[in-house]
Amino acid sequence: MENNQRAALYMIISALSFAFMQIAVKFTAASIPVLELVFMRNLFLIFTSIISIKKHKAPVVRDKKNIPLLFARGFFGMLGVVLYFIATKYLPSAEASILQKSSPFFVAIFAALFLKDKMTKIDVASMVIAFIGVIFVTKPTGVDVNIYSLFALLSAIFAAAAYVCISALKGKESSETIMFSFGIVTVVCILPFMLRDFVVPNLTEALGLIAIGIGGALGQYFLTLSYMMAPAGRVSIYNYSSVVFAAILGYFAFGDTIDIYSAVGILIIFIAAYLPFREKNKVKSAS
């Protein structure tokens, strides 16, 4: 199996892992506070990051000048996960997933603003199309909008800000350090608020918390492997398979259904994601 195929497979495994995590979140959030779920998800990430750092005998931070950017990555990532978990609790799984997956479009905007990356006509067109898809999914009526759909969209915006921080850190810090910063900032910031409303889980809830941690850690691990093995433009589209997995798992686990407007919106966002993917791969094939 060549690298691109293996990277695509790893991305699909990552998407499936995150979909299982999302279902575990939806199940456990019925009785456990969301901040407790986020805390456990990132506590697992800290442990896996430390193991990886020790395995590679790498410094925790290469340059102290990068600490503010590492903190920003962790803080924006934390806000994104908290909002995503809240949205997951109340929205059909596929809707929460597809709105969160709109983050690449915001990445393009932030990268152009802060990293001076150039936006192509295809990038602009895909963002306009994605915005139309988001309208179908959120279904705003007048001044009213589903607050949890808005949370999912905001989670994508904060995730995009975190990804731009990661791009700025590329080559300066290891992927293990970047993941560790996400975990430690989240755990430290959330801890006092989590303890205030802490609920001692029963056995079933504890298994749900473990599933969230394992699903999140595996998803992050295979996502990193995929991006290390092949260019992002070759494999990023496969990350959207998590929407399909979330829809299937959500239907069987909770009876989640998707109305016609959301289904059309999901399809439109898929198309919007496919356009720049196809364009990038055309350029690479020609070069």
ZADO-1210 file (C-alpha; in nm, 4 decimals, padded with zeros to 6 digits):
<atoms>
<atom x="00.0000" y="00.0000" z="00.0000" code="MET" pos="1"/>
<atom x="00.1513" y="00.3337" z="-00.1075" code="GLU" pos="2"/>
<atom x="00.1823" y="00.6253" z="00.1312" code="ASN" pos="3"/>
<atom x="-00.1166" y="00.8222" z="-00.0009" code="ASN" pos="4"/>
<atom x="-00.3476" y="00.5201" z="00.0309" code="GLN" pos="5"/>
<atom x="-00.2215" y="00.4428" z="00.3799" code="ARG" pos="6"/>
<atom x="-00.2601" y="00.8090" z="00.4796" code="ALA" pos="7"/>
<atom x="-00.6191" y="00.8057" z="00.3498" code="ALA" pos="8"/>
<atom x="-00.6879" y="00.4887" z="00.5503" code="LEU" pos="9"/>
<atom x="-00.5422" y="00.6483" z="00.8642" code="TYR" pos="10"/>
<atom x="-00.7597" y="00.9568" z="00.8103" code="MET" pos="11"/>
<atom x="-01.0705" y="00.7383" z="00.7815" code="ILE" pos="12"/>
<atom x="-00.9727" y="00.5512" z="01.1012" code="ILE" pos="13"/>
<atom x="-00.9255" y="00.8906" z="01.2691" code="SER" pos="14"/>
<atom x="-01.2690" y="01.0031" z="01.1487" code="ALA" pos="15"/>
<atom x="-01.4290" y="00.6822" z="01.2786" code="LEU" pos="16"/>
<atom x="-01.2546" y="00.7256" z="01.6159" code="SER" pos="17"/>
<atom x="-01.3803" y="01.0839" z="01.6478" code="PHE" pos="18"/>
<atom x="-01.7318" y="00.9714" z="01.5492" code="ALA" pos="19"/>
<atom x="-01.7270" y="00.7101" z="01.8285" code="PHE" pos="20"/>
<atom x="-01.6024" y="00.9811" z="02.0653" code="MET" pos="21"/>
<atom x="-01.8906" y="01.2042" z="01.9589" code="GLN" pos="22"/>
<atom x="-02.1456" y="00.9279" z="02.0285" code="ILE" pos="23"/>
<atom x="-01.9840" y="00.8648" z="02.3690" code="ALA" pos="24"/>
<atom x="-02.0097" y="01.2394" z="02.4411" code="VAL" pos="25"/>
<atom x="-02.3785" y="01.2471" z="02.3461" code="LYS" pos="26"/>
<atom x="-02.4484" y="00.9438" z="02.5651" code="PHE" pos="27"/>
<atom x="-02.2487" y="01.0551" z="02.8695" code="THR" pos="28"/>
<atom x="-02.3494" y="01.4233" z="02.8549" code="ALA" pos="29"/>
<atom x="-02.7017" y="01.3246" z="02.9547" code="ALA" pos="30"/>
<atom x="-02.5837" y="01.2882" z="03.3151" code="SER" pos="31"/>
<atom x="-02.2239" y="01.4191" z="03.3313" code="ILE" pos="32"/>
<atom x="-02.1410" y="01.7945" z="03.2891" code="PRO" pos="33"/>
<atom x="-01.9813" y="01.8842" z="02.9566" code="VAL" pos="34"/>
<atom x="-01.6712" y="02.0381" z="03.1200" code="LEU" pos="35"/>
<atom x="-01.6042" y="01.7070" z="03.2941" code="GLU" pos="36"/>
<atom x="-01.6184" y="01.5318" z="02.9551" code="LEU" pos="37"/>
<atom x="-01.3763" y="01.7818" z="02.8002" code="VAL" pos="38"/>
<atom x="-01.1440" y="01.7470" z="03.0997" code="PHE" pos="39"/>
<atom x="-01.1296" y="01.3673" z="03.0624" code="MET" pos="40"/>
<atom x="-01.0843" y="01.3868" z="02.6840" code="ARG" pos="41"/>
<atom x="-00.7786" y="01.6095" z="02.7184" code="ASN" pos="42"/>
<atom x="-00.6401" y="01.4289" z="03.0225" code="LEU" pos="43"/>
<atom x="-00.5967" y="01.1255" z="02.7979" code="PHE" pos="44"/>
<atom x="-00.4305" y="01.3517" z="02.5400" code="LEU" pos="45"/>
<atom x="-00.1769" y="01.4709" z="02.7996" code="ILE" pos="46"/>
<atom x="-00.0791" y="01.1130" z="02.8883" code="PHE" pos="47"/>
<atom x="-00.0401" y="01.0041" z="02.5249" code="THR" pos="48"/>
<atom x="00.1614" y="01.3194" z="02.4450" code="SER" pos="49"/>
<atom x="00.3968" y="01.2634" z="02.7397" code="ILE" pos="50"/>
<atom x="00.4516" y="00.9010" z="02.6372" code="ILE" pos="51"/>
<atom x="00.5332" y="01.0126" z="02.2821" code="SER" pos="52"/>
<atom x="00.7675" y="01.2911" z="02.4023" code="ILE" pos="53"/>
<atom x="00.9577" y="01.0468" z="02.6238" code="LYS" pos="54"/>
<atom x="00.9705" y="00.7869" z="02.3473" code="LYS" pos="55"/>
<atom x="01.1352" y="01.0349" z="02.1093" code="HIS" pos="56"/>
<atom x="01.3487" y="01.1837" z="02.3916" code="LYS" pos="57"/>
<atom x="01.2405" y="01.5298" z="02.2827" code="ALA" pos="58"/>
<atom x="01.2271" y="01.8465" z="02.4936" code="PRO" pos="59"/>
<atom x="00.8808" y="01.9484" z="02.6097" code="VAL" pos="60"/>
<atom x="00.9350" y="02.2938" z="02.4566" code="VAL" pos="61"/>
<atom x="01.2166" y="02.3698" z="02.2132" code="ARG" pos="62"/>
<atom x="01.2051" y="02.7482" z="02.2456" code="ASP" pos="63"/>
<atom x="01.0394" y="02.9468" z="02.5269" code="LYS" pos="64"/>
<atom x="00.9528" y="03.2168" z="02.2724" code="LYS" pos="65"/>
<atom x="00.6903" y="02.9763" z="02.1340" code="ASN" pos="66"/>
<atom x="00.5032" y="02.9453" z="02.4659" code="ILE" pos="67"/>
<atom x="00.2511" y="03.2275" z="02.3935" code="PRO" pos="68"/>
<atom x="00.1646" y="03.0658" z="02.0605" code="LEU" pos="69"/>
<atom x="00.1406" y="02.7224" z="02.2242" code="LEU" pos="70"/>
<atom x="-00.0930" y="02.8711" z="02.4848" code="PHE" pos="71"/>
<atom x="-00.3067" y="03.0291" z="02.2109" code="ALA" pos="72"/>
<atom x="-00.3253" y="02.6932" z="02.0329" code="ARG" pos="73"/>
<atom x="-00.4404" y="02.5273" z="02.3548" code="GLY" pos="74"/>
<atom x="-00.6857" y="02.8014" z="02.4520" code="PHE" pos="75"/>
<atom x="-00.8590" y="02.8245" z="02.1134" code="PHE" pos="76"/>
<atom x="-00.8648" y="02.4460" z="02.0909" code="GLY" pos="77"/>
<atom x="-01.0241" y="02.4260" z="02.4356" code="MET" pos="78"/>
<atom x="-01.3013" y="02.6704" z="02.3428" code="LEU" pos="79"/>
<atom x="-01.3631" y="02.4750" z="02.0231" code="GLY" pos="80"/>
<atom x="-01.3971" y="02.1408" z="02.2029" code="VAL" pos="81"/>
<atom x="-01.6223" y="02.2802" z="02.4790" code="VAL" pos="82"/>
<atom x="-01.8621" y="02.4328" z="02.2261" code="LEU" pos="83"/>
<atom x="-01.8518" y="02.1204" z="02.0088" code="TYR" pos="84"/>
<atom x="-01.9371" y="01.8946" z="02.3023" code="PHE" pos="85"/>
<atom x="-02.2298" y="02.1207" z="02.3993" code="ILE" pos="86"/>
<atom x="-02.3561" y="02.1163" z="02.0395" code="ALA" pos="87"/>
<atom x="-02.3157" y="01.7385" z="02.0259" code="THR" pos="88"/>
<atom x="-02.5311" y="01.7010" z="02.3360" code="LYS" pos="89"/>
<atom x="-02.8303" y="01.8766" z="02.1791" code="TYR" pos="90"/>
<atom x="-02.7979" y="01.8421" z="01.7998" code="LEU" pos="91"/>
<atom x="-02.8310" y="01.5377" z="01.5727" code="PRO" pos="92"/>
<atom x="-02.4814" y="01.3893" z="01.5457" code="SER" pos="93"/>
<atom x="-02.4370" y="01.4536" z="01.1718" code="ALA" pos="94"/>
<atom x="-02.5427" y="01.8196" z="01.2018" code="GLU" pos="95"/>
<atom x="-02.2976" y="01.8908" z="01.4850" code="ALA" pos="96"/>
<atom x="-02.0230" y="01.7090" z="01.2945" code="SER" pos="97"/>
<atom x="-02.0683" y="01.8864" z="00.9601" code="ILE" pos="98"/>
<atom x="-02.0860" y="02.2318" z="01.1186" code="LEU" pos="99"/>
<atom x="-01.7670" y="02.1603" z="01.3131" code="GLN" pos="100"/>
<atom x="-01.6091" y="02.0370" z="00.9894" code="LYS" pos="101"/>
<atom x="-01.6533" y="02.3820" z="00.8362" code="SER" pos="102"/>
<atom x="-01.3315" y="02.4850" z="01.0162" code="SER" pos="103"/>
<atom x="-01.1071" y="02.4519" z="00.7035" code="PRO" pos="104"/>
<atom x="-01.2958" y="02.7384" z="00.5408" code="PHE" pos="105"/>
<atom x="-01.2236" y="02.9618" z="00.8410" code="PHE" pos="106"/>
<atom x="-00.8624" y="02.8394" z="00.8393" code="VAL" pos="107"/>
<atom x="-00.8244" y="02.9805" z="00.4864" code="ALA" pos="108"/>
<atom x="-00.9554" y="03.3189" z="00.6043" code="ILE" pos="109"/>
<atom x="-00.7380" y="03.3341" z="00.9183" code="PHE" pos="110"/>
<atom x="-00.4294" y="03.2121" z="00.7298" code="ALA" pos="111"/>
<atom x="-00.4789" y="03.4883" z="00.4723" code="ALA" pos="112"/>
<atom x="-00.5215" y="03.7508" z="00.7454" code="LEU" pos="113"/>
<atom x="-00.2468" y="03.6466" z="00.9872" code="PHE" pos="114"/>
<atom x="-00.0035" y="03.4271" z="00.7910" code="LEU" pos="115"/>
<atom x="-00.0354" y="03.6178" z="00.4613" code="LYS" pos="116"/>
<atom x="-00.1328" y="03.3011" z="00.2727" code="ASP" pos="117"/>
<atom x="-00.2892" y="03.3667" z="-00.0655" code="LYS" pos="118"/>
<atom x="-00.6516" y="03.2717" z="-00.1275" code="MET" pos="119"/>
<atom x="-00.7371" y="03.1356" z="-00.4719" code="THR" pos="120"/>
<atom x="-01.0645" y="03.1861" z="-00.6567" code="LYS" pos="121"/>
<atom x="-01.1495" y="02.8245" z="-00.5747" code="ILE" pos="122"/>
<atom x="-01.0959" y="02.8959" z="-00.2026" code="ASP" pos="123"/>
<atom x="-01.3342" y="03.1928" z="-00.2182" code="VAL" pos="124"/>
<atom x="-01.5931" y="02.9977" z="-00.4207" code="ALA" pos="125"/>
<atom x="-01.5789" y="02.7017" z="-00.1803" code="SER" pos="126"/>
<atom x="-01.6323" y="02.9340" z="00.1186" code="MET" pos="127"/>
<atom x="-01.9382" y="03.0935" z="-00.0426" code="VAL" pos="128"/>
<atom x="-02.0804" y="02.7488" z="-00.1217" code="ILE" pos="129"/>
<atom x="-02.0036" y="02.6255" z="00.2314" code="ALA" pos="130"/>
<atom x="-02.1805" y="02.9296" z="00.3777" code="PHE" pos="131"/>
<atom x="-02.4930" y="02.8431" z="00.1770" code="ILE" pos="132"/>
<atom x="-02.4690" y="02.4873" z="00.3142" code="GLY" pos="133"/>
<atom x="-02.4387" y="02.6185" z="00.6691" code="VAL" pos="134"/>
<atom x="-02.7576" y="02.8223" z="00.6201" code="ILE" pos="135"/>
<atom x="-02.9425" y="02.5060" z="00.5156" code="PHE" pos="136"/>
<atom x="-02.8177" y="02.3183" z="00.8228" code="VAL" pos="137"/>
<atom x="-02.8775" y="02.5946" z="01.0785" code="THR" pos="138"/>
<atom x="-03.2096" y="02.7020" z="00.9201" code="LYS" pos="139"/>
<atom x="-03.2225" y="03.0573" z="01.0608" code="PRO" pos="140"/>
<atom x="-03.5702" y="03.2119" z="01.0537" code="THR" pos="141"/>
<atom x="-03.5752" y="03.5888" z="01.0872" code="GLY" pos="142"/>
<atom x="-03.3754" y="03.6756" z="01.3973" code="VAL" pos="143"/>
<atom x="-03.4080" y="03.3236" z="01.5385" code="ASP" pos="144"/>
<atom x="-03.1343" y="03.0625" z="01.5020" code="VAL" pos="145"/>
<atom x="-03.0728" y="02.7344" z="01.6779" code="ASN" pos="146"/>
<atom x="-02.8257" y="02.8343" z="01.9515" code="ILE" pos="147"/>
<atom x="-02.6636" y="02.4902" z="01.9475" code="TYR" pos="148"/>
<atom x="-02.6051" y="02.5130" z="01.5721" code="SER" pos="149"/>
<atom x="-02.4365" y="02.8453" z="01.6432" code="LEU" pos="150"/>
<atom x="-02.2226" y="02.6763" z="01.9102" code="PHE" pos="151"/>
<atom x="-02.1135" y="02.4128" z="01.6555" code="ALA" pos="152"/>
<atom x="-02.0238" y="02.6858" z="01.4073" code="LEU" pos="153"/>
<atom x="-01.8323" y="02.8818" z="01.6717" code="LEU" pos="154"/>
<atom x="-01.6462" y="02.5617" z="01.7620" code="SER" pos="155"/>
<atom x="-01.5307" y="02.5460" z="01.4001" code="ALA" pos="156"/>
<atom x="-01.4108" y="02.9072" z="01.4151" code="ILE" pos="157"/>
<atom x="-01.2104" y="02.8478" z="01.7344" code="PHE" pos="158"/>
<atom x="-01.0730" y="02.5216" z="01.5924" code="ALA" pos="159"/>
<atom x="-00.9629" y="02.7151" z="01.2830" code="ALA" pos="160"/>
<atom x="-00.7805" y="02.9677" z="01.5029" code="ALA" pos="161"/>
<atom x="-00.6069" y="02.6751" z="01.6773" code="ALA" pos="162"/>
<atom x="-00.5056" y="02.5211" z="01.3417" code="TYR" pos="163"/>
<atom x="-00.3564" y="02.8516" z="01.2276" code="VAL" pos="164"/>
<atom x="-00.1498" y="02.8562" z="01.5482" code="CYS" pos="165"/>
<atom x="-00.0334" y="02.5042" z="01.4608" code="ILE" pos="166"/>
<atom x="00.0694" y="02.6247" z="01.1133" code="SER" pos="167"/>
<atom x="00.2671" y="02.9089" z="01.2709" code="ALA" pos="168"/>
<atom x="00.4400" y="02.6551" z="01.4994" code="LEU" pos="169"/>
<atom x="00.5290" y="02.4135" z="01.2197" code="LYS" pos="170"/>
<atom x="00.9017" y="02.3453" z="01.2212" code="GLY" pos="171"/>
<atom x="00.9425" y="02.5307" z="01.5518" code="LYS" pos="172"/>
<atom x="00.7868" y="02.2742" z="01.7876" code="GLU" pos="173"/>
<atom x="00.7163" y="01.9013" z="01.7604" code="SER" pos="174"/>
<atom x="00.3663" y="01.7662" z="01.7019" code="SER" pos="175"/>
<atom x="00.3858" y="01.6009" z="02.0460" code="GLU" pos="176"/>
<atom x="00.4530" y="01.9391" z="02.2109" code="THR" pos="177"/>
<atom x="00.1651" y="02.0989" z="02.0228" code="ILE" pos="178"/>
<atom x="-00.0733" y="01.8208" z="02.1324" code="MET" pos="179"/>
<atom x="00.0591" y="01.8438" z="02.4897" code="PHE" pos="180"/>
<atom x="-00.0046" y="02.2199" z="02.4964" code="SER" pos="181"/>
<atom x="-00.3640" y="02.1597" z="02.3888" code="PHE" pos="182"/>
<atom x="-00.4119" y="01.9033" z="02.6657" code="GLY" pos="183"/>
<atom x="-00.2431" y="02.0924" z="02.9494" code="ILE" pos="184"/>
<atom x="-00.4011" y="02.4331" z="02.8768" code="VAL" pos="185"/>
<atom x="-00.7466" y="02.2760" z="02.8620" code="THR" pos="186"/>
<atom x="-00.7046" y="02.0714" z="03.1811" code="VAL" pos="187"/>
<atom x="-00.5618" y="02.3632" z="03.3827" code="VAL" pos="188"/>
<atom x="-00.8202" y="02.6170" z="03.2622" code="CYS" pos="189"/>
<atom x="-01.1187" y="02.3864" z="03.3050" code="ILE" pos="190"/>
<atom x="-01.0210" y="02.2228" z="03.6357" code="LEU" pos="191"/>
<atom x="-01.1701" y="02.4833" z="03.8782" code="PRO" pos="192"/>
<atom x="-01.4989" y="02.5029" z="03.6836" code="PHE" pos="193"/>
<atom x="-01.5133" y="02.1256" z="03.6446" code="MET" pos="194"/>
<atom x="-01.4645" y="02.0674" z="04.0188" code="LEU" pos="195"/>
<atom x="-01.7487" y="02.3067" z="04.1020" code="ARG" pos="196"/>
<atom x="-02.0062" y="02.0859" z="03.9278" code="ASP" pos="197"/>
<atom x="-01.8187" y="01.7555" z="03.9450" code="PHE" pos="198"/>
<atom x="-02.0354" y="01.4426" z="03.9278" code="VAL" pos="199"/>
<atom x="-01.8938" y="01.1115" z="04.0466" code="VAL" pos="200"/>
<atom x="-01.9654" y="00.8771" z="03.7542" code="PRO" pos="201"/>
<atom x="-02.1226" y="00.5353" z="03.7951" code="ASN" pos="202"/>
<atom x="-01.9742" y="00.2388" z="03.6084" code="LEU" pos="203"/>
<atom x="-02.1631" y="00.3071" z="03.2838" code="THR" pos="204"/>
<atom x="-02.0714" y="00.6758" z="03.2895" code="GLU" pos="205"/>
<atom x="-01.7089" y="00.5913" z="03.3698" code="ALA" pos="206"/>
<atom x="-01.6984" y="00.3657" z="03.0638" code="LEU" pos="207"/>
<atom x="-01.8398" y="00.6547" z="02.8602" code="GLY" pos="208"/>
<atom x="-01.5663" y="00.8876" z="02.9887" code="LEU" pos="209"/>
<atom x="-01.3008" y="00.6281" z="02.9029" code="ILE" pos="210"/>
<atom x="-01.4514" y="00.5888" z="02.5539" code="ALA" pos="211"/>
<atom x="-01.4329" y="00.9674" z="02.5056" code="ILE" pos="212"/>
<atom x="-01.0668" y="00.9703" z="02.6084" code="GLY" pos="213"/>
<atom x="-00.9699" y="00.6713" z="02.3941" code="ILE" pos="214"/>
<atom x="-01.1719" y="00.7895" z="02.0926" code="GLY" pos="215"/>
<atom x="-01.0204" y="01.1377" z="02.1127" code="GLY" pos="216"/>
<atom x="-00.6651" y="01.0061" z="02.1593" code="ALA" pos="217"/>
<atom x="-00.6924" y="00.7546" z="01.8721" code="LEU" pos="218"/>
<atom x="-00.8523" y="01.0144" z="01.6477" code="GLY" pos="219"/>
<atom x="-00.5718" y="01.2611" z="01.7177" code="GLN" pos="220"/>
<atom x="-00.3040" y="00.9924" z="01.6753" code="TYR" pos="221"/>
<atom x="-00.4229" y="00.8669" z="01.3360" code="PHE" pos="222"/>
<atom x="-00.4921" y="01.2226" z="01.2188" code="LEU" pos="223"/>
<atom x="-00.1302" y="01.3135" z="01.2954" code="THR" pos="224"/>
<atom x="-00.0015" y="00.9966" z="01.1256" code="LEU" pos="225"/>
<atom x="-00.2057" y="01.0735" z="00.8158" code="SER" pos="226"/>
<atom x="-00.0775" y="01.4309" z="00.7835" code="TYR" pos="227"/>
<atom x="00.2808" y="01.3127" z="00.8439" code="MET" pos="228"/>
<atom x="00.2519" y="01.0508" z="00.5688" code="MET" pos="229"/>
<atom x="00.0951" y="01.2595" z="00.2909" code="ALA" pos="230"/>
<atom x="00.0274" y="01.6273" z="00.2070" code="PRO" pos="231"/>
<atom x="-00.2859" y="01.7673" z="00.3712" code="ALA" pos="232"/>
<atom x="-00.4386" y="01.8394" z="00.0307" code="GLY" pos="233"/>
<atom x="-00.4264" y="01.4682" z="-00.0537" code="ARG" pos="234"/>
<atom x="-00.6057" y="01.3375" z="00.2536" code="VAL" pos="235"/>
<atom x="-00.8075" y="01.6171" z="00.4168" code="SER" pos="236"/>
<atom x="-01.1251" y="01.5289" z="00.2268" code="ILE" pos="237"/>
<atom x="-01.1365" y="01.1871" z="00.3964" code="TYR" pos="238"/>
<atom x="-01.1777" y="01.3609" z="00.7312" code="ASN" pos="239"/>
<atom x="-01.5345" y="01.4403" z="00.6248" code="TYR" pos="240"/>
<atom x="-01.6185" y="01.0699" z="00.6432" code="SER" pos="241"/>
<atom x="-01.6726" y="01.1332" z="01.0161" code="SER" pos="242"/>
<atom x="-02.0014" y="01.3034" z="00.9217" code="VAL" pos="243"/>
<atom x="-02.1225" y="00.9807" z="00.7591" code="VAL" pos="244"/>
<atom x="-02.0035" y="00.7729" z="01.0557" code="PHE" pos="245"/>
<atom x="-02.1685" y="01.0159" z="01.2999" code="ALA" pos="246"/>
<atom x="-02.4967" y="01.0017" z="01.1056" code="ALA" pos="247"/>
<atom x="-02.5012" y="00.6201" z="01.1047" code="ILE" pos="248"/>
<atom x="-02.3960" y="00.5808" z="01.4686" code="LEU" pos="249"/>
<atom x="-02.6303" y="00.8590" z="01.5800" code="GLY" pos="250"/>
<atom x="-02.9236" y="00.6927" z="01.4057" code="TYR" pos="251"/>
<atom x="-02.8647" y="00.3523" z="01.5654" code="PHE" pos="252"/>
<atom x="-02.7658" y="00.4846" z="01.9095" code="ALA" pos="253"/>
<atom x="-03.0157" y="00.7701" z="01.9529" code="PHE" pos="254"/>
<atom x="-03.2560" y="00.7550" z="01.6604" code="GLY" pos="255"/>
<atom x="-03.1089" y="01.0792" z="01.5222" code="ASP" pos="256"/>
<atom x="-03.2727" y="01.1828" z="01.1977" code="THR" pos="257"/>
<atom x="-03.1825" y="01.4540" z="00.9480" code="ILE" pos="258"/>
<atom x="-03.4477" y="01.6667" z="00.7792" code="ASP" pos="259"/>
<atom x="-03.4305" y="01.7466" z="00.4088" code="ILE" pos="260"/>
<atom x="-03.2828" y="02.0941" z="00.4634" code="TYR" pos="261"/>
<atom x="-02.9968" y="01.9612" z="00.6769" code="SER" pos="262"/>
<atom x="-02.9333" y="01.6790" z="00.4287" code="ALA" pos="263"/>
<atom x="-02.9070" y="01.9315" z="00.1435" code="VAL" pos="264"/>
<atom x="-02.6819" y="02.1530" z="00.3578" code="GLY" pos="265"/>
<atom x="-02.4504" y="01.8606" z="00.4410" code="ILE" pos="266"/>
<atom x="-02.4253" y="01.7728" z="00.0701" code="LEU" pos="267"/>
<atom x="-02.3472" y="02.1352" z="-00.0198" code="ILE" pos="268"/>
<atom x="-02.0687" y="02.1540" z="00.2421" code="ILE" pos="269"/>
<atom x="-01.9238" y="01.8258" z="00.1097" code="PHE" pos="270"/>
<atom x="-01.9159" y="01.9803" z="-00.2395" code="ILE" pos="271"/>
<atom x="-01.7541" y="02.2952" z="-00.1015" code="ALA" pos="272"/>
<atom x="-01.4812" y="02.0834" z="00.0620" code="ALA" pos="273"/>
<atom x="-01.4283" y="01.8771" z="-00.2530" code="TYR" pos="274"/>
<atom x="-01.3656" y="02.1731" z="-00.4861" code="LEU" pos="275"/>
<atom x="-01.0315" y="02.2915" z="-00.3340" code="PRO" pos="276"/>
<atom x="-00.9339" y="01.9267" z="-00.2738" code="PHE" pos="277"/>
<atom x="-00.9759" y="01.8491" z="-00.6455" code="ARG" pos="278"/>
<atom x="-00.7971" y="02.1688" z="-00.7494" code="GLU" pos="279"/>
<atom x="-00.4938" y="02.1004" z="-00.5256" code="LYS" pos="280"/>
<atom x="-00.4627" y="01.7462" z="-00.6523" code="ASN" pos="281"/>
<atom x="-00.4870" y="01.8633" z="-01.0154" code="LYS" pos="282"/>
<atom x="-00.1974" y="02.1035" z="-00.9558" code="VAL" pos="283"/>
<atom x="00.0125" y="01.8326" z="-00.7865" code="LYS" pos="284"/>
<atom x="-00.0591" y="01.5809" z="-01.0632" code="SER" pos="285"/>
<atom x="00.0455" y="01.8320" z="-01.3276" code="ALA" pos="286"/>
<atom x="00.3684" y="01.9316" z="-01.1496" code="SER" pos="287"/>
</atoms>
